[in-house]
Amino acid sequence: MGVFVLGSYVNANSMTVKQLPKAGQSIQAENLWTEHGGKGLNLAIGIHRLGLPTHTLLAVGHDAAGNSLLDLLQAEGMDTQGIIRSAAPSGFGVGLIAADGNNIIAVYPGANAQLDTNHVQAASRILHACQLVCAQFEIPDAPIREAFLQARQHGIRTLLNPSPWRIPDPTVLALTDILVLNETEVAACFGIADAPALSIAQWLRLLPTLAWQGELLVVTLAERGCIALQRGQTASHELAWTITAIDPTGAGDAFTSGLIYALLHHYPLETALRFANACGAMVAAQPGVLPALPRFTAVQTFMAGQACADSSSV
């Protein structure tokens, strides 16, 4: 039941501020912390901690950050043979998190941009033994296209989270079975106007009209939960969990990790979305990302002790 993750690595540097700055404004940060990050790394560790065998292909530099990442993965008990050492420096990111939970993030790709089709082809034996191939957009299109093409040729499902947003390669979209987007991304992907103003009822009517031919489309809506459309089914909505949001960074990656775990364990869609929402909520309720990515038993405990947001809030 292995998962092949086309990963990315970012040396993540985060600061908390009272409010996000306006253009040209300098502000004072209240806290600072540095940790290993990157959407692909978050996804891989999130899946691994939930208990699925995880194989990660990602690139880092010959630098202190790259060395430290290898130590981290080995400490987590993860396979490191897919870690590519590049002449380019490791990816680097800066994030600002406001008191209201909103954030802005800037990322320099560094070694992530060096991942190419040759790296995917070299890892083909491992990829072909997996049940799911996952990708995000902190790496170039070419390795994603190659990995998804190999997956399609071998009957392996694919999952794409096109974040940070860029217009997806049509070939990649055509090879995607499961598409996971947030509200901003789904609006950009399908040309939806005034997406934030749409009610849940409007979203549920809209999803079946979108030009999507894959197996499953999932849209995360932060505190309003998520909506999904499975091929041959009606669109559905799953409520969010009631939490106090501290830092939303990485919550989407945790959500996707939980969704992958649940789908590969054949959970019904409603249960899978509920489990994924719990994973995302657990990360959003804590500062930082990697320390917050939960293990399966922690998610069970959280779900047993929490209540979903009241439907009147959506």
C-alpha positions in Angstrom: 0.0 0.0 0.0 2.9 2.3 -0.7 2.7 6.0 -1.7 5.2 7.6 -4.1 5.5 11.3 -3.3 7.1 13.8 -5.7 8.4 16.0 -2.9 9.8 19.4 -2.3 12.0 20.7 0.5 12.0 24.2 1.9 14.0 25.5 4.8 11.0 27.2 6.4 11.4 30.4 8.4 8.2 31.7 10.1 7.4 34.8 12.1 4.3 35.8 13.9 3.0 39.4 13.6 0.1 41.3 14.9 -1.2 41.9 11.4 0.0 41.2 7.9 2.0 44.2 6.4 0.6 46.4 3.7 2.7 47.2 0.6 5.8 49.2 1.6 5.2 48.7 5.3 7.9 47.4 7.7 6.6 45.7 10.9 8.1 44.0 13.9 7.7 40.3 14.4 6.9 38.8 17.8 8.3 35.3 17.3 10.6 33.5 15.0 11.2 29.8 14.3 12.9 27.8 11.7 12.0 24.2 10.6 12.1 21.8 7.8 9.2 22.3 5.4 8.0 22.2 1.8 4.6 21.0 0.7 6.1 17.7 -0.6 8.0 17.0 2.6 5.0 17.8 4.7 2.9 15.5 2.6 5.4 12.6 2.8 5.9 12.9 6.5 2.2 13.3 7.1 1.5 10.1 5.2 4.3 8.2 6.9 3.2 9.2 10.4 -0.3 7.9 9.6 1.2 4.5 8.9 1.5 4.2 5.1 4.8 3.1 3.5 6.1 6.3 1.8 8.7 6.8 -0.8 9.8 10.4 -1.4 11.7 11.8 -4.5 13.0 15.3 -3.7 16.1 17.4 -4.2 18.2 19.3 -1.7 21.5 21.1 -1.8 24.9 20.0 -0.5 24.4 22.3 2.4 23.6 22.2 6.1 19.8 22.2 5.5 20.1 19.2 3.2 22.3 17.3 5.7 19.9 18.1 8.5 16.9 16.9 6.4 18.6 13.5 5.8 19.1 13.2 9.6 15.4 14.1 10.1 14.1 11.5 7.6 16.3 8.8 9.1 15.1 9.7 12.6 11.5 9.4 11.3 12.3 5.9 9.9 11.7 7.0 6.3 13.4 5.8 3.2 16.1 8.3 2.0 17.2 6.7 -1.3 15.0 9.1 -3.2 16.8 12.2 -1.8 18.7 13.9 -4.7 21.7 16.1 -3.8 21.9 19.1 -6.1 24.5 21.8 -6.8 21.8 24.3 -6.2 21.0 25.4 -2.6 18.2 23.8 -0.7 14.8 25.5 -1.0 14.2 28.5 1.3 10.9 30.0 2.5 9.7 32.9 4.7 6.2 33.0 6.2 4.3 35.7 8.2 1.5 34.5 10.4 -0.9 37.1 11.8 -2.8 37.0 15.1 -6.1 36.2 13.2 -4.5 33.1 11.6 -4.0 34.6 8.1 -0.6 34.2 6.5 1.6 35.0 3.5 4.5 32.8 2.3 7.3 33.4 -0.2 9.4 30.5 -1.4 12.7 30.3 -3.3 12.7 26.9 -5.0 16.5 26.3 -5.1 17.2 22.6 -5.6 13.5 21.8 -6.1 13.7 23.3 -9.6 16.4 20.7 -10.5 14.2 17.7 -10.2 13.7 16.3 -13.7 12.4 13.3 -15.7 15.7 11.4 -15.3 15.3 11.3 -11.6 11.8 9.9 -12.0 13.0 7.3 -14.5 15.7 6.2 -12.1 13.1 5.7 -9.4 10.6 3.8 -11.7 11.0 0.5 -10.0 9.9 2.0 -6.7 7.1 4.0 -8.3 5.7 1.0 -10.1 5.3 -0.9 -6.7 3.2 1.8 -5.2 -0.6 2.3 -5.2 -0.7 6.1 -5.5 1.6 8.7 -6.9 1.3 12.3 -5.5 2.6 15.6 -6.6 2.4 19.3 -5.7 3.6 22.4 -7.5 6.9 23.3 -5.7 8.6 21.3 -8.5 8.6 21.6 -12.3 5.9 20.1 -14.5 8.3 17.7 -16.3 8.9 15.2 -13.5 5.2 15.3 -12.5 4.2 14.6 -16.1 6.7 11.7 -16.3 5.6 10.2 -13.0 1.9 10.5 -13.8 2.4 9.0 -17.2 4.2 6.0 -15.7 1.5 5.7 -13.1 -1.3 5.6 -15.8 0.6 3.0 -17.8 0.8 0.7 -14.8 -2.7 1.3 -13.5 -1.6 3.4 -10.5 -3.8 6.2 -9.2 -2.5 9.8 -9.1 -3.2 12.7 -6.9 -2.4 16.4 -7.6 -2.5 19.3 -5.3 -1.6 22.2 -7.6 -0.1 24.5 -4.9 1.5 27.0 -4.9 -0.8 27.8 -7.8 0.3 27.9 -11.4 -1.8 27.0 -14.5 -1.6 23.2 -14.7 -0.1 21.4 -17.7 -3.2 20.0 -19.5 -1.4 16.7 -19.9 -0.8 16.5 -16.1 -4.5 17.3 -15.4 -5.6 14.6 -17.9 -3.5 12.1 -16.0 -4.8 13.1 -12.6 -7.3 10.9 -10.8 -7.7 12.9 -7.6 -7.5 16.7 -7.6 -7.3 18.5 -4.3 -7.6 22.3 -4.3 -8.4 25.1 -1.9 -11.0 27.8 -2.6 -8.5 30.1 -4.5 -7.1 27.3 -6.5 -10.4 25.9 -7.7 -11.5 29.4 -8.7 -8.3 29.9 -10.8 -8.4 26.3 -12.2 -12.0 26.5 -13.4 -12.6 30.2 -13.9 -15.1 30.6 -11.0 -16.0 34.2 -10.2 -16.6 35.4 -6.7 -15.7 32.0 -5.2 -15.4 33.3 -1.6 -19.0 34.6 -1.7 -20.5 31.2 -2.7 -22.6 29.4 -0.1 -22.1 25.7 0.5 -25.4 25.0 -1.4 -24.1 27.0 -4.4 -20.8 25.0 -4.3 -22.6 21.7 -4.3 -24.6 22.8 -7.3 -21.5 24.1 -9.1 -19.1 21.2 -8.7 -20.9 18.8 -11.1 -20.9 21.5 -13.8 -17.1 21.9 -13.8 -15.0 20.5 -16.6 -13.4 17.8 -14.5 -13.3 14.2 -15.8 -11.2 12.6 -13.0 -12.2 10.2 -10.3 -12.4 12.6 -7.4 -12.4 16.4 -7.0 -12.0 17.8 -3.4 -12.2 21.5 -2.5 -11.1 22.6 1.0 -13.0 25.6 2.4 -11.0 26.3 5.6 -13.5 26.8 8.6 -16.4 25.8 6.3 -14.9 22.3 5.9 -14.6 20.7 2.4 -16.7 19.7 -0.5 -16.1 16.8 -2.9 -17.4 15.3 -6.1 -16.8 11.6 -6.8 -17.4 10.3 -10.3 -20.9 9.0 -10.6 -22.0 10.4 -7.3 -23.7 13.7 -6.1 -21.5 16.4 -4.6 -21.1 16.3 -0.8 -20.1 18.6 2.0 -18.2 17.7 5.2 -18.2 20.1 8.2 -15.0 21.5 9.7 -13.9 20.6 13.2 -14.2 23.3 15.9 -10.7 24.6 16.8 -9.0 27.8 17.6 -6.8 28.4 14.5 -3.2 29.3 15.5 -1.2 28.7 12.3 -2.8 27.4 9.0 0.5 26.7 7.4 0.7 23.1 6.4 -3.0 22.4 7.3 -3.7 21.7 3.6 -0.8 19.2 3.4 -2.1 17.5 6.6 -5.6 17.3 5.0 -4.2 15.7 1.9 -2.2 13.2 3.9 -5.3 12.2 5.8 -7.3 11.9 2.6 -4.7 9.7 1.1 -4.6 7.4 4.2 -8.4 7.2 4.3 -8.9 6.5 0.5 -6.2 3.8 0.4 -7.9 2.2 3.4 -11.2 2.3 1.4 -13.0 4.6 3.8 -16.4 5.8 2.4 -16.0 9.3 1.0 -17.8 11.0 3.9 -15.6 9.2 6.5 -12.5 10.0 4.4 -13.3 13.7 4.3 -14.0 13.8 8.0 -10.7 12.1 8.8 -8.8 14.5 6.4 -10.5 17.5 8.0 -9.3 16.3 11.4 -5.7 16.0 10.2 -5.9 19.5 8.8 -7.5 20.9 12.0 -4.9 19.4 14.3 -2.1 21.2 12.4 -4.0 24.5 12.1 -4.5 24.5 15.9 -0.7 24.5 16.6 2.3 26.6 15.7 4.6 25.0 13.1 4.0 22.1 10.8 6.2 19.1 11.2 5.8 18.8 15.0 2.0 19.0 14.5 1.6 16.4 11.8 -0.3 13.7 13.6 0.0 10.0 13.9 -3.1 7.8 13.4 -3.8 7.2 17.1 -3.6 11.0 17.7 -6.2 11.6 15.0 -8.5 9.0 16.5 -8.2 10.7 19.9 -8.9 14.1 18.5 -12.0 12.9 16.6 -13.3 11.2 19.7 -13.0 14.3 21.8 -14.0 17.1 19.4 -17.2 18.4 17.9 -17.7 19.5 14.4 -18.5 23.1 13.7 -22.2 23.9 13.8 -23.8 23.8 10.4 -25.3 27.3 10.9 -21.8 28.7 10.5 -21.6 27.6 6.8 
